[in-house]
Amino acid sequence: MTEPFFGCIGRHLTHSYSKEIHALLAPYPYELYPMEPEKVGEFVRSPSLGGINVTIPYKRDVMQYLDCIDPAALSVGAVNTVVNRGGRLYGCNTDVFGMERLLAKNRIDLKDKKVLILGTGGTFLTALAAASELGAREALRVSRTAKDGAVTYKDAVDLHADADVIINTTPVGMFPDTVGEKPIDITPFKSLSGVADVIYNPLRSALVLDAEKRGIPACGGLYMLVFQAVRAAELFTGTDIPEEKGEEVYGRIYNQKCNIVLTGMPACGKSTVGAVLAEKLGREFFDTDEMIEKAENMKISDIFARHGEKYFRNAETRVIRSLENKTGAVISTGGGSVLREENVRSLKANGRVFFLDRDLKFLLPTDTRPLAATAEDIKKRYAERIGTYISSADIRVLPRRTPEGTAQIILKEAEENT
């Protein structure tokens, strides 16, 4: 007898994390099955199918092939999980559960709030159902056209700038095609108390970064992805999965994907600590200063001498942008890298920024860094940059005497702040 198979179907799945997540949740074989629309029906009806997750753009299309659809999924109007029970196909929706967990985890309260939901696909229906269950006062669909009762993005700004929460269900901002883009500018929305984005690659979309900069609770979609998978795995296996298991899987996936980014003054130990971390974790290590020297085929001191600081900063931005889509790496940056907001956003998209705030007395002048060639230069640079170092960092670290000691602090902070 053929063993049942499990997996995920969608049109483009190259960058999905679902296989890794399910491998940590349960022992069944789970694969990714990208396919065109005309293949969906035949695939779903395979007698060997054990269960599948369904993602963009088939969450509604798959419903026509099912024998039974859970009432909750019917009310949502989208199915993201199909289970074969004795030859009959049952459709469920675990996305609503994942969405509700995501909002709760990040303390984004929808009760009695006006919610703008960006997008019109199956995930919009998920967000709409979650908003209803969580007691939203009003939930409006925002689309490029006013079709089917949606409001346009212009009307969202002109007529609904008093919105409390924005939920993005569009792919705008997603790797690989639109990283750095955002579906809406949240500047006009002065009453926002939460922003959620279902995009999980990058870990922090441009929309999330905008909200965080304003101090608004904000989150990407990885936690939702994990917990909808938890509920799907329960349906596949017929067994309960403890909440602690879901949290553990989320922490492991997040830490595997999230870059460790080190910032701080010249000579604070970023490169040395970064190399130690990369070795401990078995990760790729990138030193942006070394990358600049390689790209320009000259030392940084020579770049400054021949072309000036602006030329160097532009080269630095190009290098940092080239790392924007990296995941699971350790990145050591130059002392002035955080001076440009665009650099910070590129580093934060898939990274957590650790500011190594070493005491000035341990920062020794170096002729390899033109802006830190004397003790007076170092003191001046620190005074100029300290505010930016702190505001751009996720975690501020006071380095230990040894690189190994500092690396241990960073690893502990990373685990505790997942």
N, C-alpha and C positions, 0 to 999 in steps of 0.2 A: 504493500500500500504506500502511495506517495505521501511523504511528510507534508503537512500544511506549511504554506509560506506566509510571511508577514512583511509589511513594508509600507512605503509611502508613494503615492502617485501624484504627479503634477506635471506641468509642462516643462519647467526648467528647475532642476534640483541639484545642480552642480555644487551649490554652496550651502546645501541644507545640513543642519546639525542633527537631524532626527535619528539617523542610524547610530551615531555615537550615544545619544541619549537613551535609546531603547536598549542598547547593549549593556548599559549600566543598570537598567531597571529590571530586566527579566531575561531568561536564557533562550527565548525563541529566536530563530534566524530572522533577521530584519534587513531588508535591502531597499534601495531607492530605485524607483521605476519611472523615469521621465518618459512621457509619451505624448503623442498628438491626439487630438480629440476623437478621431475615428477609431482609435484603439481602446478607448476606455471601456466600452460595453463588453467586448470580448474578454478583456483582462479581468474585469470584476466578476464575470460569470464563470471563471475558471473553477473547476471542481476542487482543485488543490488549495484554493485560497483559504487561509485561516483568518486573516484580518488585515485591513489596511487603513492607513491614514490618508486623507485626501486634502490636497492643498490647491493653491491657485493654479488654474481657474476652474476647477471641476467640482467645487463644493455643492453647487446646485445641479450641475449636469448629471452627477452620479445618481441622483435620487430616482431617476426614471428606471434604473436597473435593479432596484431593491424590492424585496418582498414585504418588508415591514420597516416603518420609520418611527423611531421613538417620538412620542408626542412633543417633548421639549424641542427636538430637532425640527419637527414640523412647524412649531410655533416660530422658531428662528428662521426657517426657510432655507437652511443649509446643513449639509452633513459633512463632517470631517473624519468620521470613523465608521468603518464597515466591518461587521463580524459575521462569519459564516457559522451558522448553528444548524448542523444536520442538513446541510444543503440549502438552507434558506438564508437569505442575506438581510441582515438587520442594520439599519443606519442610525447613528447617534451623533450628537454634537458635544464634544468635550471642550470646545474652544471657549464656551461661555464660562465654564468652570475655571479655565486657565485665565481668562480675562478678569474675572472677579478676584482670583487670587493675586494677580498682578497688581490690581488697584489697591487691595488691602495691604499687601506687602509694602507698598510705597506710600501708604496713608493718604491716598487720593479718594476723598469722600464724595460720592455723587448724590447723596440724599438731599433733596430739595434744591438741587443745583441745575443751572442751565448748561447743557452739554452740547458741544459741537463735534460731530463725528465726520471726519474727512474721508470721502470715498463712497463707492456705490456697490462694491462687490460683496462676496459672501462674508468677509470679515466685518464689513459694515453691519450686516445683520446680527453678527455676534455681539458687537459693541452695543447695538441698539437693545438687544435682549438683556445684556448686562445692566445697561442704564435703567431699563424698566424694573428689573429685579432689585436693583440697589436704590430705588426710590428717587430717581432724577425727576426734577420738576418739569423739565422740558429737554428733549433730545432732538436735535436738528441734523439732518443729513446735509453735508456741504459737497457740492459737485461743480464741475466746470460749467455745467448747464443747469437750468432750473427744472429739468425733467423729473417726472414722478414725485413732485412735491419737494424736491431738494432746493436749497438756497445756493446761489452762486458764491464764489469766494469773495467777490466784491460786496455782495449783500451781507455776507458774514461780517465783514469789517464795518460796513456802513450802518447796518441795522442790529447787529448782535455782538457788538464790541463789549457788552456787559457779560459775556459768557464766563462761566466759572471754570469749566474744564474743557480741554480739547483732546480728542482721541484721534490719532492718525491711523487709518486702515489702508491708505494708499501705499504703493511701492516707491513713492518719491523719497529719495534719500538712501535707497538700499544698494548694497554692493551687488554687482560691480559697476553698474551703469550710471547711477545718480548719487553716489556718495558726495556729501557736501551740499547737496540741494535740499530744499525744504518745500513742502506743499503750501505753506502759508507763513507770513511774517506775523509773529505774535506781538509785535510792538504795540499795536493799537489796543490790545486786550489788557486793560489795566486791572481787571478784577480776577485774573486767573489764580486758581488755588491748586491746579494740577494739570500736567501734560503727560499723556501716555502715547507711546508709539509702538505699534506691533512689530516694527522692524527690529530684528535682533542681530543683523550683520550689516553695518557695524553695530557694536554694542551700544554706542551712543550716537544717534543720528544728529544731524544739524538742528533739527527741531528740539530734541532733548537738550543739546548743548545751549541753545538759546534760552530755554527755560531755566536751566541750572544757573546760568549767568545772572538771571534775575532773582535767584533764590527761590524759585518755584519748585515744589516737589515734582520730579519728572523721572520717567523710566522708559527704557527700551523693552523689547518684547521677549527676551530670553527666558525670563521667569514664567511668562505665560506659555511659551513653547514647552518648557519642561513639565509644567503641571497639567497641561492638556494631554501630554504624553503619559503622565502618571495615570490619569483616568482611562486613557485608551488601553494602556497595558493591563489595567484591572479588568477591562472588558475582554481583552484577548485571552487572558489566563483564567478568569473567573475567580480571582483571589484579590484580597485587599492589599494595597501597598501602604505601609506606614508613612505618615507625613514626613517623619524624619528622613526617610529614604529619599523622598522627593527633594528635600532641602540639601541633602548630601550630594545628590546628582547635580542639582543646580550649581552648588559651590564648585564641584569638580569641573564641570563644563565651563563655567565662567572663568575660573582661574587658568584653565588650559588655553582659552581663547584670548584672555586679556593680556596685553603687553604690560611689562613693567618699564615705566619711563622714569629716568633719573634726571632731575634738573638741579641747578645750583651754581655757585660761583666757580670760576676757574680754580683748579687745584683742590677742590673739596673732596675729591676721591670718586667721582662718578664713573670714570672709565674702569678703575680698579675694582670697585664694588660691583659694577655691571658685569665684568668678566667672571667674578666669583659667583654671582647669581646665575649666570648663564650655564656655568659648569655644574653647579649644584642641581639645576633644574633640567639640564640637557636641552637647553634652548639655543636658538640663534642669537647672536649678539651683534648689535650694530652701534658703532660709535660715529655720530654724525660728523664730528670734526675730522676723523680719519676718512670718512666717505667724501667730504668736501675736498680734502687734499688729493685724494685719488682722482676725483672727477676733474679737478683743475690742474692736476699734475704739478703742484707746487705746495710748499708749506704755507700754513695760515699766515705766518709773519710776512711772507713774500706776497701773498694775495693782498694784504693790507698795504704793503709798501708800494706795490705796482698799480693796484686798482682802487684802493680805498675801502672804507667800511661798507658803504652801500652795496658795492659789488659783492662783497663777502656775504652780506645779509641775504641778498638775492640768491646766491649759490646755496646758502643754508636752507632757505625756504624750499628750493627745488629738491634738495636731498630729503628734507622732512616730509614733503608731499609724496615722495616716492615710497615712503614707509607707511603711508596712511592706511593701506589695505592689509598690512602685515598683521598677523595674529600670533599670539603665543611666543613673542620675542622679548628680549631685553634690549632697551634702547638707552644709550647714554647721549646726552645732548650737550651742546656748547653752552657756555655761561650766559650768552645773550639770546639764546634761542627763544625764550619766552617773551621777548620784547615785542614780537609781532603776534597779534591775536590769531592770525591765520595759522601760524605754526602751532600754537596751543591747541586749536581746534583739530588740526590734523593728528596731533599726538594723542588727544583725548578720545578720538573716535573709537579706537579699539584699545585704548591704554588707560592705565591708572598712573597718575603723575605723583612721584615722590620727590619732594624737595629736600635735598641734603643740606641742612642748615648748619654747616660746620663753623665753629667759633673762629673769629677773625685771626686770632693769634696762631692758628694752625694753617692759615692760608698763606703759602709762601709765594713771593713774586716769581714769575717765569718769563723768560724772553721769548718763549714760543707763543705767548698770547699777548699781543700788542697792547691790549687795554688793561692788562694786569701785570705790567712789567716792574712796578715798584710797590712797596707797602702802601704808599699814599694812593696809588691808582686803585689798589684793591679796596681800600677803605672807602674811596669815593664811589666805586662801582657798586659796592654792597649797599651804601646809603641810597643810591639811585634805584636799585633793583629790588630791594627787600620786599616792598609792597607788592610788586608784580610776582615775585617768586611765591609769596604766600597765597595771593588771590588765584593764581593759576594752578596751584597744587591741589591734589585730592588729599594728600597726607603729608604732613611736615615731619621730618625725621631728624633727630639730633644724633649725628654719627658717633659710633663707638671708636675706641682707639684703633681697632683693627678692621680691615675690610670684611673679614668673616663675621665679626660682631655686628657690623652695620647691616650686612646681608641678612643675618638672622632676624634683626628687628624688622626689616622690610618684609620678609616672609611671614612673620607673625602678624604684622599689620594687614598684609594682603588677605590672610586667612580670616582674620577677625572682622574685616570690613567688606566681606563679599555681599 
